[in-house]
C-alpha cells in the first residue's frame, strides 16, 4: 500500500510547519543567572496600584519647547511644499480625470435601467408547490 502526497498538499503542510519559526520571542529583561534557589519571590502588589495612571511630569524646559513648537506649527502656511508638489503631480491629475470620467459614465449609463428597476419593485414571488 503506497501513500502518495500531492505536491500542493505537501507545500501547504511544509508552509504550516515553518510558520511558527517566523515568530520572534521578546527579549527577557532579567537574566536567569541573577536568580538562585534562595532568591525570594517578589511581593504581591495590589492591582489598583498597577492600573493607576502615572502623574504627568512636565518640566519648564519641556513646556517651553512644546509651546515654541506649537507656535511654529500654527504660524506655518496651510499649503506646504509637499501639498504644492502633489498639486502638480501628473499621476494624480490622471487619476482625477479617470474618476471624473467614470462618474460621468455611470451618470449617463446607470447600472439599473428602468426595466430592471420595474422588475425589482415587483418583489420576489415565493415558489408555489405543485399539488
Secondary structure, 3 states (H helix, E strand, C coil): CCCCCCHHHHHHHHHHHHHHHHCCCCCCCCCHHHCCCCCCCCCCCCHHHHHCCCCCCCCHHHHHHHHHHHHHHHHCCCCCHHHHHHHCCHHHHHHHHHHHHHHHHHHHCCCCCHHHHHHHHCCCCCCCCCC
